[in-house]
Amino acid sequence: MKTLKQTCIVIGLLLLVTIFLLPYLWMLGSAFKSRSELFSYVLPVSWKTFIPVSPTLNNFYRLLFELGFARTIGNTLLLSIITVFGTVLFCSMTAFALAMLEFPGRKILFFLIMFTMMVPFEARMLPTFLIVQDLGLSNTFTALYLPWFADAFLIFLFTNHFSELPFDLYHAAVIDGCPHTRIFSKIMLPNITPALVSGGLIKFFFAWDSYVWPLIILRTDRWQVIGVAIANLFTDQSVAWELIFSGSLLSTIPVVFLFILLQRYYIAGMTSGGIKE
């Protein structure tokens, strides 16, 4: 009876995994299909729906060299890297001050920062756009990443991890005359590496998948990101599904690779905050 129950559970889980993976398998196979082959084997569903009969790399060639996707991927990668380092730096400094320094209104400031997590992006979008416009940064690459440097969730995450560290560690460094910049960079940051990696991955995925903000703030194709570029393949005249599948595959590969490479640190950083020995 126990064996039958375990078998049913395994079969059910395999079925769920299969249902979950089917769209990705379809995308993977369709990325290497020509337009005619793509529409020839949609229905009825068969192995030809997921596996290309005559694989081709023409879709990728058109995207990268004819439609400028190579530059688009470069723009998105640069945006993601700048966003990661800028956000981790500023949020970790803020978290260090909130967790280790004593100053009037510290708890109120922390509460106000946490309150912003409850405000959706749609409510902040117009004020942010107007501020960026008043600063003269509209339609610039700087306008893409600068508003993302302040992230309430990362401040919350880093503050929890800094609070885990023994306060005596910070106190001893202050007594020894160590400046706060050195305490922050040489003593505190290395002790919250998993949290830094987790926060960096979150912001990388966020910047890499960004669509609404780049669409609003940019009016030129010079700094176009991959999300907007794929959306532009949908036109009133036609939809280039074969290019959309290929572009989606190109946009998915870096995210999957990076998560597999750093998932151990990501999980450790997300689960250890707030847990004291």
N, C-alpha and C positions, 0 to 999 in steps of 0.2 A: 504493500500500500504506500509506504514511504517512497519507494523507488518510482512508482507511478506518479506520485505527486511531484517529485523532483523532475521527472521527464516532462510533465506538462508545463512546469515552470520554465524549463530550458527551451521548450518548443515555443512557448509564448514570448519569451525574451528574444529568441531568434527571429520570430515573426515581426516583432516591434522594430528590431534593428534593421531588418530587411525593408520594412515600410519607410523607415527614417532615411535609409541610404539610397533608395531608388531614385529620388530626384537628383542626387549628386552623381549617381552613376549615369543617369540620362544626360546630365550636363557634360560629364567627362567624355562620353561617347560622341555626343552631338558636336562638341568642339572640333572634332576631326572629320566632320562630314561636310560634304558640299550642300548647297541649298536644295538641290533636287533630291539628293538622297535623304536629307533631313525630313522632308515632307512625304517621302515615299513609304516610310516605315513607321509612321506614328500609330496608326490603327490598321489592323488589330495588333495588339502588343505582342512582340516576339523578341528573340535575342537580337534581331537586327535593329530593334528600337534603341538598344543600349550599346551595341558594338558596331562600329562602322564597317561596312562591307569593303569600301574603297577609301581607306584613310588618306587624308590630305592635310598639308600644313599651310595651304593657301589662305585660310582664314587668319592665321597668325601673321602671315606675311603682309596681308592687307592692313591688318590692325596696326602692326608695328611700324611699317614703312610707308604705307599710303595714307593712313588716317592719323598718323602722328602719335600712336599709342606709346611708343618708346619714350617720347618726351613726357607724356602724361604720367607714365609710371614713375619716371624720374622726379617729376613734380610732387607726386603723392608720397614717394619715399622720403624726399627732402622734408616735406611738410610733417610727416610722421616722426622723423628723427628730431627735428627742432622742437616739435610739440612735446615729445617724451622728455628730452633733457631740460627744456624750460619749465615744464610743469613739475617734474620731480624736484628740480632745484628750488623753485619758489614755494611749493607746497611743503617740502621737507623743512625749509627754514621757518615757515610759519608754524608748522607743527612743533618744531624744536622750541620755539618761543612759548607756545601755549602749554607745552608739557613740562618745561624745565625752568622757565623764568617766572619770577613773581612780580606782577605789576597790576595796578588797579584796573578793574574791569575785565580781567582775563577770562573769567567764566562767562560774563555777558557776551564778550566778543566771540568766544567759542560757540555759544548758543546761537548767535546771529549767523555765524558761518554755517552751522548745521541747518538753520532755518532755510537757507537758500537752496538746500537739497530738495525741499518740498515745492519749489517754484519751477514749473516746467519750462523747457527751453522756449516754447512758443510765447510765453509771457515775457521772457527776457530778450527775445530776438529783436524787437523793434527798438527798445532803449539801447541795446548794444550796437545796433546798426547806426543809430543816430550819433552815438558817442564816437564810433569809428569814423563816421563821415565828418564830424566836427574836427577831428584830429587830422583830417586830410589824408587818411589812410585807405579810403574806399578805392576798390579796384586795384589793390596792391597785394603782394604776397604776404606782407607783414600782417595785414588785416585778417588773414586766414588763421594764423596760429596765436596771435597776441591775446585775444579774448579767452583762449583755452588754458592759459597759464594758471588761472585761478580755478581750482577744482575742489569743491567742498568735500567730496567723498575721499579724495586722496589726503586732504588735510586731516580728516577724521581717522583714516587708516594709519597714517604716519604718527599722529598724536597718540593713538593707542599703543603703538609699538615703542615709541619713546617713553611712555609712561610705564611700560614693563621693565625698563632698564633700572637698575638700582640708582637711587638718587645720590647715594654716597659716591658713585663713580663721577658724577658731575661735580659734586661738592669738593671732592679731593682735587680734581683738576683746577677748580677755581682757587683753592687754597695754595696750590703750587704755582699760581700766577699764570696759568695757561690762558691765552685770550679766547674769547668765545668763538671766534672764527675757527680756531684750531680745535677747540673742544667739539664743535659741530662737525667739522670735516674729517678729523682724524680719530675721534673717539666714538661719537654717537652714530654717525652714518654707517660705518662698517658693521655695527651691531644690529642694524635693521635692514641688512641686504635683501632678505626675502621680500620684505614689504616694498622696498624700492623697485625690485624686479616686477612684483605684482602690479604696482602702480604704473610702472613703465609700460607693461604689456597692455593694461587697460587703456591707457592713452594712445598707444600705438594702434590698437584695433579701432579706437574711436576716430582717430585722425585718418586712418587708412580707409575706413568705410564712410567718411563724411560725405554728405550730399547737400543738405538744405543750406547750411551756412555758405559753402563755396558758391552755390547757385545764386544766392542772394547778393553776396558781397563782390563777386567778380563779374565784369562785363566784357571780358576778353578771353580768348582761348590760350593766351600765353602761359597762364598759370593753372590751366584746367587740371582737375584731379580725376581719378579713375571712375569714381561714382557718377560724376556729371558726364564724363565721356561715354560711358555705357548707356546712360539715359538718353543721350543725344542720338543714339542709334535707332530710337523710336521716333519715327517721323509721320507726318500726316499722309504721305504717299505710300510708305512701305515700312515694314519692320524687318531688319536684317537679323533674323533669329540665329543664323549660323555665326555671325560676328558677335552677337550678344552672348552666346554660349562660350565662345572662345575668350572673349573679354572677361567674362565671369570667372573662367578657369584661371586666367592670368592674375586676377585680383585675389583669388582664393589661395593660391599656392604659397605666397609669403606668409600669410596669416597662419595657415596650418603648420608650415615648417617651423615658424618661430614659436608657436605654442607647444609643439612636440619637443622642441629643444629646451624650453624653459619652464615646462609645466610643473616640474618638481618645486622650483622656487616660487612659482605662482601659487600653488596650493599651500605651501608652507606660509607664505606671506598673508594669504587670505584667512587662514585658520588659526594662526598663532596670536593674533592681536587680542589683547585683553585677557590673556590666560597667564596667570602668575604661578610660579612654582611654590 
